[in-house]
Amino acid sequence: MAGDDLNTVDALIAHYAAGILPEPARVLVAAHLEIQAVNRPKLLAFETLAGDLLEKIEPAPMASRESRLEEIFLSKVDTSQRAERPARPKNALLPPSLRDFVGFEAEDIPWKTKLPGFKEYIVGDFDGFEVSFFWIRPGRAVPAHTHKGCEFSLVLDGAFQDARGRYGPGDISVADDSVDHRPIAENDRPCIGFAVVDAPLKLTGSLRQMIGDLIG
């Protein structure tokens, strides 16, 4: 999956509509759409566009065409079911798609402290992506870094800010080797999120800044 093809949330949703996202990224976008219903019409628009493009493709032999139509029909049914799901319960931090993927609730996440004020749980590797949850203490800054590949982060609770803006519940941060940032959790509550990455990050801050982030 080329990072240049997925450097915006719209691009992620378009690939999701086309059914060509790797499973971890598909789950992340599905969870985003469950939290932020405002983007579901955008998904439907991309699906309509994909349908229009399919109609322009030269008809396939009858057997394969019937098979393809069945696949499209089933895909549309699944999408409709996703779009019509009721809002997540107020006491459930993980949206349904994410709960189904990891197999547990937020309160069961076995956090491990990685840095002062920063906890993580690595779910595992799927389709060449490392999947994890992260927890950032209120007001804590994550050391400045860039990425050797792609990183998609979905905020589940709380919020963080970096030079690009603010990311709150349901927002997706898309970062690659063109992004050098230093996320800072807002002061009122921890920032909890779900991350999908295909390569390690690379620290970029000065030693003095990193020490300040670690002991601050």
MIVOMI-548486 format. One record per atom (N, C-alpha, C, O): residue in three letters; x, y, z. Coordinates in steps of 0.001 Angstrom, whole numbers, plus 500000, padded with zeros to 6 digits. Layout:
BEGIN
AlaXYZ/...
***
This chain:
BEGIN
Met500846498811500000/Met500000500000500000/Met500878501234500000/Met501619501456500958/Ala500820502027498976/Ala501682503200498853/Ala501194504323499741/Ala500013504670499724/Gly502117504900500530/Gly501750505987501415/Gly501222507192500671/Gly500317507878501148/Asp501801507460499470/Asp501359508621498707/Asp499909508509498293/Asp499262509526498043/Asp499374507284498214/Asp497988507080497814/Asp497026507266498967/Asp495824507407498746/Leu497533507270500209/Leu496657507301501382/Leu497089508382502353/Leu497131508153503562/Asn497413509568501830/Asn497918510631502702/Asn496837511594503165/Asn497152512638503736/Thr495562511267502930/Thr494456512066503451/Thr493355511134503936/Thr493292509971503538/Val492493511651504795/Val491359510860505277/Val490413510542504125/Val489868509440504066/Asp490208511489503208/Asp489345511236502051/Asp489873510065501226/Asp489095509239500748/Ala491190509994501060/Ala491777508887500303/Ala491533507561501012/Ala491250506553500365/Leu491642507560502327/Leu491353506342503086/Leu489909505902502894/Leu489638504719502685/Ile488982506856502964/Ile487564506520502800/Ile487286506020501391/Ile486496505095501205/Ala487933506629500390/Ala487747506187499006/Ala488246504746498830/Ala487574503934498194/His489406504428499383/His489929503063499306/His489037502097500090/His488860500945499693/Tyr488482502571501196/Tyr487556501753501988/Tyr486309501422501163/Tyr485847500281501147/Ala485772502437500480/Ala484585502231499651/Ala484862501227498536/Ala483986500451498154/Ala486085501252498020/Ala486450500343496937/Ala486793498944497442/Ala486967498021496647/Gly486890498786498762/Gly487192497480499333/Gly488623497032499152/Gly488886495833499058/Ile489570497983499099/Ile490960497619498810/Ile491922498017499937/Ile493133498061499717/Leu491415498304501118/Leu492287498604502245/Leu492729497311502932/Leu491943496368503022/Pro493963497249503414/Pro494358496130504278/Pro493455496090505506/Pro492932497122505926/Glu493271494921506075/Glu492295494744507144/Glu492467495715508315/Glu491466496280508757/Pro493678495944508846/Pro493783496877509978/Pro493320498292509629/Pro492644498939510430/Ala493683498776508432/Ala493248500109508012/Ala491751500127507751/Ala491093501134508017/Arg491199499032507235/Arg489751498957507011/Arg488999499081508332/Arg487994499787508422/Val489497498388509356/Val488857498455510672/Val488943499866511236/Val487977500372511807/Leu490098500498511075/Leu490266501864511581/Leu489271502817510924/Leu488660503635511612/Val489097502723509600/Val488153503608508904/Val486725503275509296/Val485908504179509472/Ala486406501987509437/Ala485058501599509859/Ala484739502185511236/Ala483636502681511463/Ala485710502127512152/Ala485513502690513489/Ala485341504206513417/Ala484509504771514127/His486119504861512570/His485977506306512359/His484565506653511910/His483976507610512412/Leu484017505890510974/Leu482673506165510456/Leu481601505885511505/Leu480545506517511499/Glu481867504950512393/Glu480912504669513466/Glu480898505790514497/Glu479850506100515063/Ile482053506397514745/Ile482118507494515716/Ile481628508799515096/Ile480891509553515732/Gln482034509066513862/Gln481694510326513193/Gln480726510058512034/Gln481135509865510889/Ala479446510053512364/Ala478425509779511342/Ala478437510822510234/Ala477928510571509142/Val479015511993510505/Val479016513072509516/Val479719512667508227/Val479427513225507170/Asn480634511714508290/Asn481373511308507092/Asn480738510145506340/Asn481255509738505299/Arg479630509598506839/Arg478992508491506129/Arg478460508906504752/Arg478571508116503815/Pro477890510103504585/Pro477485510510503225/Pro478663510545502254/Pro478502510260501067/Lys479854510897502762/Lys481042510901501899/Lys481344509479501428/Lys481711509270500272/Leu481190508502502329/Leu481389507106501952/Leu480400506703500859/Leu480785506066499878/Leu479145507067501022/Leu478136506723500026/Leu478444507364498680/Leu478195506764497635/Ala478985508582498700/Ala479353509252497450/Ala480463508491496737/Ala480419508321495519/Phe481464508030497496/Phe482550507256496893/Phe482030505920496358/Phe482467505459495303/Glu481104505306497081/Glu480533504038496616/Glu479749504241495323/Glu479812503412494415/Thr479013505343495244/Thr478274505647494017/Thr479223505841492846/Thr478975505350491744/Leu480319506566493095/Leu481321506773492045/Leu481911505451491591/Leu482085505219490395/Ala482221504579492554/Ala482772503268492206/Ala481774502471491379/Ala482161501775490441/Gly480482502567491724/Gly479454501871490964/Gly479356502390489544/Gly479187501614488604/Asp479461503707489385/Asp479407504303488037/Asp480582503818487186/Asp480427503544485996/Leu481763503716487812/Leu482930503252487065/Leu482771501790486652/Leu483183501406485557/Leu482180500980487516/Leu481980499578487184/Leu481058499417485983/Leu481245498514485167/Glu480053500301485875/Glu479097500206484772/Glu479756500482483426/Glu479251500057482387/Lys480900501205483442/Lys481580501544482198/Lys482564500464481751/Lys483107500518480647/Ile482785499475482636/Ile483710498397482289/Ile483018497431481335/Ile481836497127481500/Glu483758496947480337/Glu483192496019479360/Glu482636494793480075/Glu483313494228480934/Pro481410494369479738/Pro480780493234480433/Pro481658491990480389/Pro482278491675479374/Ala481690491297481518/Ala482457490060481614/Ala481596488893481161/Ala480380489046481042/Pro482185487731480904/Pro481386486542480595/Pro480350486304481672/Pro480560486666482830/Met479222485693481298/Met478078485585482187/Met478421484983483538/Met477989485512484562/Ala479188483890483580/Ala479486483215484847/Ala480238484128485792/Ala479870484264486958/Ser481310484764485279/Ser482100485636486143/Ser481334486902486485/Ser481502487463487568/Arg480481487358485550/Arg479702488562485828/Arg478713488313486960/Arg478543489171487827/Glu478058487152486967/Glu477121486844488040/Glu477839486738489373/Glu477320487167490404/Ser479045486161489348/Ser479831486052490571/Ser480212487430491088/Ser480136487696492288/Arg480628488314490166/Arg481026489667490568/Arg479836490445491096/Arg479969491181492074/Leu478672490297490471/Leu477475490989490936/Leu477093490526492341/Leu476641491315493170/Glu477285489235492588/Glu476984488723493925/Glu477913489340494960/Glu477486489694496059/Glu479203489467494597/Glu480165490086495513/Glu479789491528495802/Glu479830491965496951/Ile479419492273494758/Ile479041493671494937/Ile477799493781495799/Ile477714494644496672/Phe476822492895495550/Phe475580492939496313/Phe475851492704497796/Phe475344493422498658/Leu476672491669498079/Leu476988491381499468/Leu477739492528500106/Leu477504492854501269/Ser478653493154499349/Ser479400494298499862/Ser478468495445500201/Ser478637496099501231/Lys477475495699499336/Lys476529496777499581/Lys475687496492500810/Lys475381497402501581/Val475309495233500997/Val474528494881502179/Val475331495139503435/Val474819495705504400/Asp476611494719503428/Asp477457494947504598/Asp477611496431504878/Asp477534496849506034/Thr477830497242503836/Thr477990498682504006/Thr476731499300504560/Thr476799500163505435/Ser475577498872504067/Ser474313499405504561/Ser474148499092506040/Ser473707499937506819/Gln474510497861506421/Gln474396497488507816/Gln475320498329508680/Gln474949498723509785/Arg476528498608508183/Arg477450499444508955/Arg476881500834509146/Arg476950501400510236/Ala476306501393508056/Ala475823502758508120/Ala474613502907509031/Ala474383503982509585/Glu473824501819509193/Glu472595501914509961/Glu472762501471511409/Glu471790501450512164/Arg473976501118511802/Arg474195500725513184/Arg473844501868514119/Arg474113503029513811/Pro473241501546515267/Pro472952502611516234/Pro474229503193516806/Pro475289502571516748/Ala474119504387517356/Ala475282505036517959/Ala475831504158519074/Ala475085503454519753/Arg477148504212519252/Arg477765503388520289/Arg477255503808521659/Arg476968504986521871/Pro477137502866522597/Pro476705503203523957/Pro477653504221524573/Pro478851504227524291/Lys477101505076525415/Lys477923506128526000/Lys479046505571526869/Lys480079506219527038/Asn478851504376527419/Asn479878503823528297/Asn480860502915527561/Asn481716502299528195/Ala480751502822526226/Ala481653501963525458/Ala482661502827524719/Ala482297503625523855/Leu483927502660525066/Leu484966503472524443/Leu485279502993523027/Leu485517503805522134/Leu485279501680522821/Leu485608501132521512/Leu484351500990520657/Leu483373500391521105/Pro484356501525519444/Pro483221501341518544/Pro483121499879518118/Pro484100499142518232/Pro481949499439517626/Pro481722498016517332/Pro482764497371516435/Pro483228496273516743/Ser483148498007515339/Ser484116497390514426/Ser485439497114515109/Ser486066496082514867/Leu485866498029515958/Leu487144497871516645/Leu487052496804517728/Leu487977496011517902/Arg485930496782518460/Arg485736495736519467/Arg485743494353518814/Arg486349493415519332/Asp485061494240517671/Asp485008492946516987/Asp486395492508516521/Asp486711491319516544/Phe487222493466516100/Phe488549493154515569/Phe489494492677516666/Phe490192491679516491/Val489520493390517809/Val490490493046518859/Val489945492004519834/Val490717491312520497/Gly488613491890519925/Gly488018490860520766/Gly487914491178522238/Gly487725490272523049/Phe488034492458522612/Phe487872492834524013/Phe487424494283524117/Phe487416495012523126/Glu487051494696525323/Glu486618496061525594/Glu487797496907526065/Glu488854496381526414/Ala487602498215526069/Ala488685499138526429/Ala489217498881527838/Ala490418498990528087/Glu488310498540528757/Glu488758498327530136/Glu489640497091530280/Glu490269496902531321/Asp489696496250529255/Asp490515495042529310/Asp491868495201528610/Asp492631494239528511/Ile492164496395528130/Ile493452496604527456/Ile494597496456528468/Ile494620497175529467/Pro495532495552528236/Pro496645495352529188/Pro497787496344528914/Pro498796495986528306/Trp497618497564529360/Trp498578498624529066/Trp499974498295529599/Trp500130497646530633/Lys500978498761528862/Lys502362498692529310/Lys502978500082529186/Lys502875500717528137/Thr503615500552530251/Thr504247501871530229/Thr505504501827529377/Thr506397501015529616/Lys505571502704528379/Lys506723502784527483/Lys507612503975527818/Lys508837503894527727/Leu506983505084528208/Leu507664506299528617/Leu506857506908529754/Leu505682506573529905/Pro507439507787530556/Pro506636508469531562/Pro505448509189530912/Pro505627510042530043/Gly504248508837531341/Gly503061509479530788/Gly502593508910529466/Gly501685509459528841/Phe503202507812529030/Phe502800507208527757/Phe502724505696527917/Phe503703505047528285/Lys501531505139527634/Lys501328503695527705/Lys500899503175526334/Lys500368503914525505/Glu501145501892526123/Glu500857501299524819/Glu500491499829525011/Glu500942499179525955/Tyr499678499326524110/Tyr499454497890524026/Tyr499506497497522557/Tyr498702497974521756/Ile500439496638522204/Ile500563496182520822/Ile499665494968520621/Ile499887493909521209/Val498658495137519789/Val497706494055519530/Val498367492950518727/Val498161491770519012/Gly499171493320517712/Gly499853492333516885/Gly500141492863515501/Gly499917494039515214/Asp500635491995514650/Asp500933492333513255/Asp499889491696512346/Asp499586490508512454/Phe499343492522511443/Phe498307492064510526/Phe498581492661509148/Phe498670493880509002/Asp498713491802508140/Asp498916492260506762/Asp500102493216506636/Asp500062494148505834/Gly501159492990507425/Gly502337493844507352/Gly502234495124508161/Gly503101495992508051/Phe501181495260508981/Phe500990496449509809/Phe501053496068511285/Phe500542495025511694/Glu501693496940512081/Glu501634496789513533/Glu500422497559514041/Glu500240498734513724/Val499605496887514825/Val498359497464515338/Val498494497637516841/Val498906496707517534/Ser498152498819517359/Ser498328499072518786/Ser497320500090519305/Ser496694500820518536/Phe497178500122520624/Phe496461501186521321/Phe497496502054522034/Phe498550501563522438/Phe497193503342522186/Phe498087504220522942/Phe497289505069523931/Phe496115505376523722/Trp497969505433525004/Trp497398506250526082/Trp498412507333526421/Trp499560507027526742/Ile497999508598526353/Ile498906509716526646/Ile498332510509527809/Ile497177510932527769/Arg499130510706528833/Arg498703511454530018/Arg498323512882529653/Arg498934513464528756/Pro497320513470530329/Pro496947514863530039/Pro498154515797530089/Pro498924515782531050/Gly498308516606529047/Gly499402517556528976/Gly500735516995528540/Gly501688517751528352/Arg500826515690528376/Arg502088515045528010/Arg502358515200526511/Arg501449515087525689/Ala503607515458526177/Ala504033515519524785/Ala504734514217524414/Ala505555513706525176/Val504412513693523258/Val505138512550522706/Val506378513110522009/Val506258514072521250/Pro507563512544522239/Pro508769513083521598/Pro508599513285520099/Pro507960512479519423/Ala509179514375519583/Ala509080514704518156/Ala509605513541517318/Ala510624512930517639/His508892513258516249/His509280512132515401/His508696512274514003/His507758513039513779/Thr509259511531513078/Thr508681511350511754/Thr508503509850511556/Thr508667509074512498/His508169509438510332/His507821508041510109/His508553507491508890/His508701508176507878/Lys509006506256509000/Lys509651505605507870/Lys508634505032506889/Lys508990504609505789/Gly507387505022507291/Gly506301504533506443/Gly505041505316506728/Gly505082506538506867/Cys503913504617506817/Cys502621505256507074/Cys502182505000508512/Cys502420503923509059/Glu501545505989509115/Glu500922505826510420/Glu499524506416510347/Glu499349507581509991/Phe498520505595510689/Phe497142506063510792/Phe496733505945512252/Phe496782504857512826/Ser496330507063512857/Ser495951507070514268/Ser494512507556514404/Ser494160508624513903/Leu493691506774515077/Leu492299507128515342/Leu492159507487516817/Leu492447506664517685/Val491719508708517106/Val491500509115518493/Val490174508542518970/Val489143508706518318/Leu490212507864520119/Leu489014507267520691/Leu488446508096521830/Leu487229508155522008/Asp489309508732522598/Asp488863509570523717/Asp489937510609523989/Asp491119510377523737/Gly489510511770524510/Gly490452512848524712/Gly490830513469523384/Gly490086513368522408/Ala491982514108523346/Ala492434514766522118/Ala493926515064522219/Ala494489515129523312/Phe494552515243521065/Phe495928515730521034/Phe496047516798519957/Phe495221516889519049/Gln497088517596520083/Gln497370518632519090/Gln498808518497518612/Gln499691518078519360/Asp499027518858517354/Asp500378519013516849/Asp500365520210515903/Asp499383520951515857/Ala501423520402515166/Ala501522521584514309/Ala500445521615513221/Ala500174522674512655/Arg499838520487512928/Arg498823520423511872/Arg497425520755512371/Arg496548521095511576/Gly497204520659513705/Gly495872520957514217/Gly495505520084515403/Gly496362519488516055/Arg494189520026515667/Arg493661519278516813/Arg492957518016516323/Arg492258518030515310/Tyr493158516924517065/Tyr492533515653516737/Tyr491754515166517955/Tyr492337514855518994/Gly490439515103517817/Gly489570514667518896/Gly488915513342518568/Gly489283512703517582/Pro487937512909519380/Pro487311511598519184/Pro486777511393517769/Pro485997512197517259/Gly487213510301517149/Gly486785509972515801/Gly487678510532514717/Gly487549510131513561/Asp488580511444515044/Asp489479512022514037/Asp490614511051513720/Asp491094510319514585/Ile491026511068512455/Ile492155510249512007/Ile493334511164511683/Ile493201512118510917/Ser494471510865512268/Ser495723511530511911/Ser496467510630510931/Ser496712509458511217/Val496825511185509771/Val497582510450508764/Val498981511050508712/Val499135512243508448/Ala499998510235508960/Ala501379510736508972/Ala502273509802508165/Ala502081508586508156/Asp503254510396507489/Asp504243509618506745/Asp505595510309506881/Asp505790511107507797/Asp506533510012505979/Asp507873510584506127/Asp507923512075505819/Asp508969512702505993/Ser506813512656505365/Ser506765514105505129/Ser506292514866506368/Ser506316516096506397/Val505864514127507386/Val505330514749508605/Val506314514565509750/Val506708513444510071/Asp506704515668510357/Asp507548515656511546/Asp506736516361512629/Asp506527517572512561/His506278515606513626/His505360516226514594/His505673515793516024/His506435514859516271/Arg505050516515516949/Arg505244516297518390/Arg503858516381519044/Arg503496517422519593/Pro503086515297518988/Pro501724515329519539/Pro501718515620521037/Pro502535515094521793/Ile500783516463521442/Ile500625516817522859/Ile499175516582523266/Ile498262517145522662/Ala498959515759524282/Ala497604515511524771/Ala497059516760525453/Ala497791517484526126/Glu495770516999525271/Glu495156518147525939/Glu495113517914527441/Glu495255516785527911/Asn494913519000528192/Asn495098518956529640/Asn493947518349530429/Asn494126517983531590/Asp492772518234529822/Asp491607517863530634/Asp491450516367530868/Asp490817515957531841/Arg492031515526529968/Arg491877514085530134/Arg492916513365529291/Arg493495513962528384/Pro493163512074529578/Pro494127511334528750/Pro493640511241527305/Pro492439511289527040/Cys494571511110526391/Cys494252510861524993/Cys494462509372524738/Cys495554508845524950/Ile493414508703524285/Ile493459507266524011/Ile493178507068522530/Ile492249507662521983/Gly493982506233521883/Gly493798506051520452/Gly494196504674519970/Gly494710503848520724/Phe493944504452518697/Phe494231503199518004/Phe495119503528516823/Phe494788504409516030/Ala496242502837516690/Ala497227503171515650/Ala497530501972514762/Ala497582500829515218/Val497729502266513485/Val498100501262512488/Val499323501806511753/Val499244502858511120/Val500455501099511830/Val501687501584511205/Val502333500459510406/Val502201499286510752/Asp503039500829509325/Asp503709499807508524/Asp505231499914508588/Asp505929499199507869/Ala505751500797509440/Ala507201500932509611/Ala507464501684510911/Ala506582502399511388/Pro508649501543511497/Pro508953502222512760/Pro509002503736512594/Pro509217504249511496/Leu508800504441513706/Leu508970505895513687/Leu510441506236513895/Leu511243505383514273/Lys510775507486513643/Lys512157507957513768/Lys512159509238514590/Lys511559510233514183/Leu512827509225515745/Leu512893510411516596/Leu513671511518515905/Leu514692511276515262/Thr513159512758516054/Thr513792513889515356/Thr514105515066516273/Thr514817515983515864/Gly513597515063517484/Gly513815516196518373/Gly515235516242518910/Gly515976515261518843/Ser515595517391519438/Ser516914517515520055/Ser516948516698521340/Ser515903516377521906/Leu518140516365521795/Leu518293515610523033/Leu517672516372524196/Leu517022515776525054/Arg517868517672524227/Arg517314518494525317/Arg515787518426525314/Arg515159518311526367/Gln515196518499524117/Gln513735518453524019/Gln513226517082524440/Gln512226516980525151/Met513908516033524007/Met513468514683524358/Met513538514460525860/Met512635513861526444/Ile514605514938526487/Ile514718514795527943/Ile513601515570528634/Ile513021515096529611/Gly513304516758528126/Gly512217517549528686/Gly510881516856528548/Gly510061516906529465/Asp510643516198527399/Asp509400515468527210/Asp509303514280528159/Asp508219513952528640/Leu510441513632528429/Leu510421512446529257/Leu510226512746530730/Leu509619511950531447/Ile510735513889531196/Ile510651514179532620/Ile509594515240532933/Ile509300515509534098/Gly509019515847531872/Gly508071516939532089/Gly506743516476532647/Gly505852517293532877/
***
